[in-house]
């Protein structure tokens, strides 16, 4: 018997609660693509069972599966979010601008980077099985070149027929690579500064499995595009927006036009595999517009 966590949240529960149904802090309206890639009509779903993928962040300790990354690494990130989100909301509700000292600004950028890379929507990566197979085949090739005194490659050859074991090996490599971070992304994000997009109307942001969106503003959505913005909706009415613009021509707090909020939402629906909202009507409208 083990208490190892196997159901891993791609989107933190603390962030999902920001988008929960009014009066129901434990549920959201949610839709997840089916095997054909289509979104079904929204349904009420418990947050504990939304944006969940089994063993997504499981690593290997020796030959045994471990939830160390899910509990320790992402647990710390989610604890940070749990403290940070209400602070930001309270400040903005009081019509003030959240201020960040240099250390806090670094933490916010790193949090955004983790949210960006945390999800399967981040990049079209090879499957865990393919990663595991590449590693095992490379190890077999290396051992055959080590001469007769090296350990026989037969042990590894048997793994090639075991998809479950290949997936475990590949997943371990993927997860460790993700949590080790990407220094290039951190270096680029150091050029970005926070602004806030706020909805002053009845229009609201939705939540998606992608969480963080790169908006190219007419150009590529790559990090090197000088006009690219990073959008991170943190509640139905608030989105953190990181831009390279530190000049005064972009207000620190912008009242976002309804049509642009809808554009952001439609991009979220198009580029994600699971979406959620506090509003069934809003989510249904977006899914019909695809």
C-alpha positions, 0 to 999 in steps of 0.5 A: 500500500502506498500514498504516492500521488498518481493524479497530477494536476496540470493546472493547480487547484488553487488557480482553478478555484479562481475560476470556480462557479459562483457559490461553488468553490469546488466545481467549474464548468469544464470541457475536455477534447475527446479522442477525435479532438473535439470539445463536448458541451461543458459539464460541471466538474469537481476541481479535484478531477479537472485538468488531471493527468495520471502520473504526468510528473512521476519520476523514477527513484532507482526503479520505483516511481516517485511523486517527489516532483509533484509534491515537492517542486510543484507543491512549492509553486502552488503554495506560492500561488496560493499566497500571491493570488489573493494579495494581487487581487486585493491590491487591484480591487483597492485600485492600486498597482501591485509593486514588486521588489527585484526579488519578488519580480524574479519569483513572479517571472519564474512562476510564469515560466513554470506555468508556461512549461508545466502543461502538455500544451507547451510544445509538441514533444515526443511521447514518453514512450518515444523518449524512453525508446531513444534512450534505451537504444542509445544505451544498447549501442553504447554497450555494444561498443564497450567490448565483451567485458561490458554488461550484456545488452540483452537486459536492455533489449527486453525493455524495448518490448515493454511499453510501460517501462519505456514510458516510465524511463521517458517520463522520468527524463521529460519531467526532470528536464522540465523542472531543471528549468530552461536558462534561455527562457529565464534569460529572455523573461528577465527582459519582461515587466508586469502589467495588468489587464482588467475587465471592467465589464461583464466579459470574463477570461476563461482558464485553459490547460495552456494557462500562459499564452504568448501573443505575437501582436502581428508577428511570431509568438516566439520569445524573441519577437520584441512585440510578443506579450505573455498573458496569464489570466489569474481570475475571470477579471484579471490577467497578468501581462508581461511585456518588454515595454518599460516605458510610460506609453503602456499603462500598468493597469489597462481596462481590457476591451470586451472584444480583445478578452474574447480573442484571448479566450478563443485563442485559449480554446484553440490552443488547449486540450481542456478549458474551464470557466465559472460560466456555462454560457461563456464557455458554450459560446466560445466552443460554438465559435470554433 
